[in-house]
Structure formats: structure tokens, C-alpha cells
Amino acid sequence: MFKFGKKAKLSALAALSLAAGQAMATVPPEVSSAMTDGKADALTVAGLGLVIIIAIAAFKYMRKGV
């Protein structure tokens, strides 16, 4: 297969990371606010799921103790 040196791999990695950084620089502000709203919604759903799991565990614990 192809044999690349360590310098070639590092330079390719640097070029790719630079390109990724430039691609993220042109995100419209609407997308950023939508991502923030989505994060808040995801945290709400995750918190609700955690509360449900804790409630189920407490219910099982109470049934076992009786």
C-alpha cells in the first residue's frame, strides 16, 4: 500500500483541521440559535428520562422492601 512518512501525515492532518475550521466559520446565526434551542430540548428530555429511571428504581426498591 502507500507509505507515508510522519511529516506527510502531520501536514495532511493540519490541512484538514484548517479546512474544517474555515468551514465552521460561515454558519448562519439562525443555525447557531437553532442548535442552542435543540440543546435545551435535549437536556429537558434527558432530565425527564433520568427522573423516570429513578422513579422506576425507587418503586422496585419499595416493592422489594415490603
C-alpha positions as CSV (number, residue, x, y, z in Angstrom):
1,M,0.0,0.0,0.0
2,F,1.1,3.6,0.3
3,K,3.9,4.5,2.6
4,F,3.8,8.0,4.1
5,G,6.2,9.5,6.4
6,K,5.3,11.0,9.7
7,K,5.8,14.6,8.3
8,A,3.4,13.9,5.4
9,K,0.7,12.6,7.8
10,L,1.1,15.6,10.1
11,S,0.9,18.0,7.3
12,A,-2.2,16.3,5.9
13,L,-3.8,16.4,9.4
14,A,-3.0,20.1,9.7
15,A,-4.5,20.9,6.3
16,L,-7.7,19.0,7.2
17,S,-8.1,20.7,10.5
18,L,-7.6,24.1,8.9
19,A,-10.2,23.4,6.3
20,A,-12.7,22.2,9.0
21,G,-12.1,25.4,11.0
22,Q,-12.8,27.5,7.9
23,A,-16.0,25.6,7.1
24,M,-17.4,26.2,10.5
25,A,-16.8,29.9,10.3
26,T,-19.6,30.6,7.8
27,V,-22.5,29.1,9.9
28,P,-25.5,31.5,9.8
29,P,-26.7,32.8,13.2
30,E,-30.1,31.1,12.8
31,V,-28.4,27.7,12.7
32,S,-26.5,28.6,15.9
33,S,-29.6,29.6,17.7
34,A,-31.5,26.5,16.5
35,M,-28.6,24.4,17.8
36,T,-28.9,26.1,21.2
37,D,-32.6,25.5,21.3
38,G,-32.1,21.9,20.4
39,K,-29.6,21.5,23.1
40,A,-32.1,22.9,25.7
41,D,-34.7,20.5,24.4
42,A,-32.4,17.5,24.6
43,L,-31.4,18.4,28.1
44,T,-35.1,18.6,29.1
45,V,-35.8,15.2,27.6
46,A,-32.6,13.7,29.2
47,G,-33.6,15.1,32.6
48,L,-37.1,13.6,32.2
49,G,-35.7,10.2,31.3
50,L,-33.4,10.3,34.3
51,V,-36.3,11.1,36.6
52,I,-38.3,8.3,35.2
53,I,-35.5,5.8,35.6
54,I,-35.0,6.9,39.2
55,A,-38.8,6.6,39.9
56,I,-38.8,3.1,38.5
57,A,-35.8,2.1,40.6
58,A,-37.4,3.6,43.7
59,F,-40.7,1.8,43.0
60,K,-38.8,-1.6,42.6
61,Y,-36.9,-0.9,45.8
62,M,-40.1,-0.2,47.8
63,R,-41.8,-3.3,46.5
64,K,-38.7,-5.4,47.5
65,G,-38.7,-4.0,51.0
66,V,-42.4,-4.7,51.7
